[in-house]
Amino acid sequence: MAGTYKAVKASPPDLAMLAIEAHGGLERWNRFSTVSVHGINGGVFWGAKGKAGVLGDVTVTVDTRNEKVSH
């Protein structure tokens, strides 16, 4: 399968802007104040560590303007 991307060498600030532009641009990013992800995690390793079900079904919300994460 041929890739549809072009490798780009970029510094960290340029890389951030490249990612923002690839997902609709800064104007679109600024319309949002939070990003949420719903995840269902599991597997053998969590149980082996005695943590089965700790993150079995979790929603994480990140504030895009302040250093704040909740779950």
Backbone as a ProteinNet text record, in pm:
[ID]
protein_1_A
[PRIMARY]
MAGTYKAVKASPPDLAMLAIEAHGGLERWNRFSTVSVHGINGGVFWGAKGKAGVLGDVTVTVDTRNEKVSH
[TERTIARY]
85.3	0	89.5	71.1	151.8	101.7	195.5	158.1	110.5	26.8	-23.5	31.2	138.2	196.6	335	381.7	514.9	592.3	707.8	790	837	826.3	865.1	956.8	1070.3	1159.9	1122.4	1089.6	1042.1	1089.6	1110.2	1144.2	1016.1	1025.4	903.4	795.8	829.1	721.1	660.1	744.4	693.9	608.7	648.2	574	435	426.8	296.6	207.6	260.9	181.6	142.2	231.1	200.2	82.2	82.2	-26.8	-157.1	-149.2	-268.9	-327.3	-243.5	-290.2	-350.6	-293.6	-344.1	-482.7	-521.2	-651	-746	-729.1	-826.6	-778.5	-658	-603	-627.2	-558.5	-563.9	-701.7	-768	-901.1	-997.2	-989.4	-1075.2	-1037.9	-907.3	-860.4	-913.2	-911.2	-954.2	-1104.5	-1182.1	-1326	-1356.3	-1258.5	-1280.6	-1211.8	-1275.9	-1213.6	-1178.1	-1236.2	-1203.1	-1199.4	-1127.1	-1123.4	-1146.4	-1240.6	-1270.5	-1247.4	-1202.5	-1179.5	-1242.1	-1319.8	-1377.1	-1296.5	-1239.8	-1157.2	-1199.9	-1188.2	-1211.9	-1080.9	-1020.2	-887.9	-897	-810.6	-807.7	-687.6	-689.4	-582.5	-520.8	-435	-372.1	-282.5	-210.1	-112.6	-175.9	-291.8	-358.8	-395	-449.4	-484.5	-362.8	-253.9	-130.7	-72.7	-97.1	-48.4	-146.1	-256.1	-355.5	-442.5	-449.7	-523.5	-636	-685	-790.8	-910.7	-959.3	-1077.4	-1055.3	-934.1	-908.9	-939.5	-895.9	-925.2	-1012.1	-1100.4	-1181.5	-1268.8	-1329.3	-1418.9	-1403	-1332.3	-1298.5	-1314.4	-1356.2	-1359.9	-1262.6	-1171.6	-1072.5	-1104.2	-1108.7	-1134.5	-1015.7	-965.5	-850.5	-896.1	-862.3	-889.7	-780.6	-818.2	-719.2	-658.6	-710.3	-660	-590.9	-609.1	-547.8	-489.5	-397.6	-339.1	-435	-534.7	-636.1	-682.2	-679.6	-726.4	-815.5	-927.3	-1014.5	-1054.7	-1087.3	-1136.1	-1231.8
-117.6	0	123.4	208.1	329.2	433.9	502.8	608.5	732.7	809.3	933.5	1053.9	1033.6	1141.9	1174.8	1290.6	1334.2	1358.7	1295.4	1314.3	1459.7	1519.1	1658.8	1666.1	1731.1	1753.5	1887.4	1886.6	2009.4	2016.1	2138.7	2159.5	2145.5	2127	2109.8	2217.1	2347.7	2445.5	2430.7	2402.6	2383.2	2257.6	2154.9	2029.7	2050.1	2129	2159.1	2231.6	2329.9	2404.1	2314	2223.5	2128.9	2040.8	1993.2	1909.7	1988.3	2112.2	2196.4	2222.5	2256.5	2282.6	2157.6	2041.6	1915.9	1880.6	1941.9	1911.4	2030.1	2118.8	2225.8	2366	2380.2	2512.8	2567.4	2673.4	2734.8	2792.9	2847.8	2903.7	2794.6	2678.2	2566.7	2521.1	2508.2	2466.1	2559.6	2689	2788.2	2784.9	2716	2704.3	2606.7	2524.3	2423.2	2461.1	2429.7	2455.2	2325.3	2213.6	2083.5	1977.5	1869.5	1751	1632.7	1545.5	1428.7	1300.3	1199	1066.7	963	874.2	762.9	639.4	573.9	456.6	338.6	221.4	97.3	20.4	3.1	-58.6	-189.9	-279.6	-406.9	-487.9	-612.1	-701	-773	-865.1	-952.4	-874.6	-777.9	-708.4	-630.9	-567.5	-494.4	-589.7	-705.9	-805	-858.2	-881.3	-932	-832	-705.2	-601.5	-575.6	-651	-631.4	-508.9	-462.5	-339.5	-363.6	-486.8	-519.1	-426.5	-369.3	-284.7	-140.9	-105.3	31.8	133.2	103.8	192.2	119.7	32.2	-48.8	32.9	136.6	220.7	362.9	446.2	578.6	685.4	803.3	919.1	1022.5	1067.2	1167.7	1295.9	1407.3	1537.3	1629.1	1690.7	1780.1	1920.8	2017.3	2157.5	2206.3	2260	2301.2	2438.4	2507.8	2642.5	2654.6	2555.7	2555.2	2417.1	2408	2280.1	2206	2140.5	2071.2	1946.9	1833.5	1706.8	1642.9	1587	1517.1	1382.9	1290.6	1158.9	1103.6
0	0	0	-94.5	-105.1	-6.7	58.6	152.4	79.3	145.8	87	161.5	235	311.8	258	295.2	256.9	385.4	398	516.8	521.7	638.7	656.8	777.6	763.6	876.5	937.7	1067.9	1130.8	1275.3	1323.7	1464	1546	1679.1	1760	1739.2	1739.6	1715.6	1576.1	1476.6	1340.8	1333.7	1406	1406.7	1467.1	1572.6	1633.1	1532.8	1465	1366.7	1250	1209.4	1102.4	1143	1266.8	1316.8	1325.6	1373.5	1384.2	1246.2	1150.9	1014.6	951.7	981.1	925.5	978.3	1090.6	1150.8	1148.8	1052.3	1034.1	1065	1116.7	1140	1279.5	1311.7	1444	1474.8	1376.1	1398.6	1446.6	1384.5	1427.2	1568	1595.1	1727.9	1836.3	1810.5	1909.5	1938.2	1855.9	1881.6	1995.1	2032.7	2135.4	2265.2	2376.6	2506.5	2578.2	2533.8	2591.7	2482.4	2512.2	2427	2519.6	2483.6	2566.2	2487.9	2559.5	2500.7	2591.8	2533.7	2609.7	2573.7	2673.8	2648.6	2733	2673.4	2745.3	2740.5	2856.4	2865.1	2941.1	2906.5	2976.8	2932.8	2969.3	2928.9	3046.4	3014.7	3114	3209.7	3160	3244.3	3358.8	3334.8	3443.2	3556.6	3522.7	3623.5	3696.3	3622.8	3682.8	3782.5	3760.6	3851.6	3966.6	3968.8	4073.3	4050.7	3926.4	3895.6	3795.5	3787.3	3690.3	3710.2	3601.5	3606.4	3648.8	3691.1	3737.4	3627.3	3506.6	3393.7	3291.4	3339.7	3250.2	3157.1	3205.9	3127.3	3180.5	3106.5	3158	3049.6	3090.8	3002.2	3057.6	2973.6	3012.3	2935.9	3007.3	2945.9	2973	2867.4	2876	2841.2	2926.1	2899.2	2804.6	2689.9	2590.3	2618.6	2717.8	2747	2881.1	2965.9	3098.5	3125.5	3218.6	3254.2	3347.1	3286.2	3366	3289.9	3361.2	3307.3	3412.4	3368.8	3464.3	3405.9	3496	3452.6	3553.7
[MASK]
+++++++++++++++++++++++++++++++++++++++++++++++++++++++++++++++++++++++

